[in-house]
Amino acid sequence: MLNSRSKLFYSILYPTLFVAILWGIRLYETVADNNLSWYGLYPRTLEGLLGVLTAPLLHADASHLASNTLPLLILGSVMFYFYRPIAFQVFGWVYLITDFWVWVAARPAYHIGASGLVYGFVTFIFFSGVFRKDVRLLSISLFVAFLYGGTAYGVLPLTKEISWESHLMGAIAGFVTAYHFRKEGPQAKVYDFGEDEEITEEPEFEIEQPPLPPQQEVVINYDFVPKQKEEEQ
């Protein structure tokens, strides 16, 4: 059982390691002058199917990766802290489902970047609090909605250069995952007051009655006096 410090440490560690891998790949592309975008996800092609695994690891440039770094760190830490028993499963589901749906339905172009994960984490955290009806988790959901509510526009086809399909599929994947795991991980506390129980009120004060005096034996003597005859007159 992890204490609060260890729990916080590991909650930050895992998202940080993932982001470090992303920056390591980006650094390699820069130093080696090797563009790995061709390993991205290209819908409905056998070669592009590899992108289901590799697309979230690749970014167009440092600016693209920087825009995803802080959300991944914040949302990943929140998810691993509050949903630690299922966090790795949620990460895997959102990762694979998002990219597979993009491969099935997106435009014929190379799709790269971890923004689909960001949208998946946002909707997972938000709807997990709603489905579980837990006050603490609902407050986290509202906090996430306040921070990233504006990203909802990213699921619309407003900019040609942005893979809005990844955003949309990621958001749907997060919702589906939140519903699937709604009965696993942290749950709202249920207080059982019992059914059909009769409540008996106890008196606050108990008044002692003085003891009765000991009963005494009452003896009744009956004297029978025979009636004398009346004197004759």
C-alpha positions in Angstrom: 0.0 0.0 0.0 1.5 3.3 -1.1 1.5 6.3 1.3 0.5 9.7 0.0 4.0 10.8 -0.9 4.8 7.6 -2.8 1.4 7.8 -4.6 2.1 11.4 -5.7 5.6 10.5 -6.8 4.6 7.7 -9.0 1.6 9.6 -10.3 4.0 12.2 -11.6 6.8 9.8 -12.6 4.8 7.7 -15.2 3.6 10.7 -17.3 7.0 12.3 -17.0 8.7 9.2 -18.4 6.3 9.1 -21.3 6.9 12.7 -22.2 10.6 12.2 -21.9 10.3 9.4 -24.5 8.5 11.8 -26.8 11.2 14.5 -26.4 13.9 11.9 -26.9 12.4 10.9 -30.3 12.1 14.6 -31.2 15.7 15.2 -30.2 16.8 12.3 -32.3 15.0 13.6 -35.4 16.6 17.0 -34.9 20.2 15.8 -34.3 20.1 13.0 -37.0 18.1 15.2 -39.4 15.8 12.3 -39.9 12.1 13.0 -40.3 10.1 10.0 -38.9 6.7 11.4 -39.9 6.5 8.6 -42.6 6.0 6.2 -39.6 2.8 8.1 -38.8 -0.7 6.8 -39.2 -2.1 6.7 -42.8 -5.7 5.6 -42.8 -6.9 2.4 -44.5 -3.5 1.2 -45.7 -1.5 -1.7 -44.5 1.7 0.4 -44.2 -0.2 3.0 -42.2 -1.5 0.4 -39.8 1.9 0.6 -38.0 1.0 4.2 -37.1 -1.6 2.9 -34.6 1.4 2.3 -32.4 3.8 4.9 -33.5 1.7 8.0 -34.4 1.3 9.4 -30.9 5.1 9.2 -30.4 5.9 11.5 -33.4 5.4 15.3 -33.7 5.9 17.7 -36.6 8.3 19.9 -34.6 9.3 21.0 -31.1 6.4 23.5 -31.0 3.9 20.8 -31.8 5.3 18.6 -29.0 5.5 21.5 -26.5 1.8 22.1 -27.0 1.1 18.6 -25.8 3.7 18.3 -23.1 2.0 20.2 -20.3 -1.5 18.7 -20.8 0.0 15.2 -20.9 1.9 15.9 -17.6 -1.1 17.4 -15.8 -3.8 15.0 -17.1 -1.6 12.0 -16.8 -0.7 12.8 -13.2 -4.3 13.4 -12.3 -5.3 10.1 -13.9 -2.5 8.1 -12.2 -3.2 9.7 -8.8 -7.0 9.3 -8.6 -7.4 6.2 -10.8 -4.2 4.4 -10.0 -5.6 0.8 -10.1 -6.8 1.2 -13.6 -4.6 4.0 -15.0 -2.3 1.8 -17.1 -5.4 0.0 -18.6 -7.0 3.4 -19.4 -3.8 4.6 -21.0 -3.6 1.6 -23.2 -7.3 1.6 -24.2 -7.3 5.3 -25.1 -4.0 5.0 -27.0 -5.1 2.0 -29.2 -8.7 2.8 -29.6 -8.1 6.4 -30.7 -5.5 5.5 -33.3 -7.4 2.5 -34.6 -10.5 4.6 -35.2 -8.4 7.3 -36.9 -7.0 4.6 -39.2 -10.5 3.5 -40.0 -12.3 6.8 -40.6 -9.8 9.7 -41.0 -8.8 11.6 -44.1 -6.1 10.1 -46.3 -3.1 11.8 -44.9 -0.3 11.2 -42.3 -1.7 11.7 -38.8 0.9 12.2 -36.0 1.0 13.6 -32.5 -0.2 12.8 -28.9 -3.1 15.2 -29.0 -5.6 12.4 -29.3 -4.3 11.1 -25.9 -4.9 14.6 -24.4 -8.5 14.6 -25.6 -9.0 11.0 -24.4 -7.6 11.8 -20.9 -9.8 15.0 -20.6 -13.1 13.1 -21.4 -12.1 10.1 -19.3 -11.4 12.2 -16.2 -14.5 14.3 -16.7 -17.0 11.5 -17.3 -15.5 9.2 -14.7 -16.4 11.7 -12.1 -19.9 12.0 -13.5 -20.5 8.2 -13.8 -19.2 7.5 -10.3 -21.2 10.3 -8.6 -18.4 11.0 -6.2 -18.1 14.6 -4.9 -14.3 14.5 -4.8 -14.0 13.1 -8.4 -16.7 15.4 -9.6 -14.6 18.4 -8.4 -11.6 17.0 -10.3 -13.9 16.7 -13.4 -15.0 20.3 -13.1 -11.3 21.4 -12.6 -10.3 19.6 -15.8 -13.3 21.0 -17.7 -12.3 24.5 -16.5 -8.7 24.0 -17.7 -9.4 22.3 -21.0 -13.0 23.1 -21.8 -11.8 25.3 -24.7 -10.3 22.3 -26.5 -13.8 21.2 -27.5 -13.3 23.3 -30.7 -10.5 21.0 -31.7 -12.9 18.2 -32.6 -14.4 20.3 -35.4 -12.9 20.4 -38.9 -11.9 24.1 -38.7 -8.2 23.9 -39.7 -7.0 21.7 -42.5 -3.5 21.2 -41.1 -4.9 19.9 -37.7 -5.9 16.2 -37.3 -9.3 17.0 -35.8 -10.1 13.3 -36.4 -7.6 12.4 -33.8 -9.1 14.9 -31.3 -12.6 13.6 -32.0 -11.7 9.9 -31.8 -9.7 10.5 -28.7 -12.6 12.3 -27.0 -14.9 9.4 -27.9 -12.4 6.8 -26.7 -12.1 8.6 -23.4 -15.9 8.6 -22.9 -16.2 4.9 -23.8 -13.3 4.0 -21.5 -14.8 6.0 -18.6 -18.1 4.2 -19.1 -16.4 0.8 -19.3 -14.4 1.3 -16.1 -17.1 3.1 -14.2 -17.4 0.2 -11.7 -13.6 -0.2 -11.3 -11.2 2.0 -9.4 -12.4 4.6 -6.8 -16.1 4.5 -6.0 -18.4 6.8 -4.1 -18.9 5.8 -0.5 -22.2 4.2 0.3 -23.7 4.5 3.7 -25.9 1.6 4.8 -28.4 2.7 7.4 -30.2 -0.7 7.3 -33.8 -1.4 6.3 -37.0 -1.6 8.3 -35.0 -1.0 11.5 -37.1 0.1 14.5 -35.5 3.0 16.3 -35.9 2.8 20.1 -35.4 6.0 22.0 -33.6 5.7 25.2 -34.6 8.0 28.0 -32.0 10.6 28.8 -32.6 10.4 32.6 -33.6 7.5 34.7 -35.6 8.2 37.8 -35.2 5.7 40.5 -38.2 5.1 42.6 -37.6 4.7 46.3 -37.9 1.1 47.5 -41.2 0.1 48.9 -41.3 -0.5 52.6 -41.2 -4.2 53.5 -44.6 -5.7 53.6 -45.8 -6.6 57.1 -48.0 -9.4 57.8 -51.4 -8.2 58.8 -53.3 -10.4 61.1 -57.0 -10.0 61.5 -58.6 -11.7 64.5 -62.2 -12.3 64.4 -64.0 -12.6 67.7 -67.3 -14.3 67.4 -69.6 -13.3 70.3 -72.7 -15.3 70.4 -75.9 -13.3 70.5 -77.6 -13.4 73.8 -81.2 -14.0 74.0 -83.3 -11.1 74.7 -84.6 -10.9 78.2 -88.2 -11.9 78.3 -90.3 -9.1 79.0 
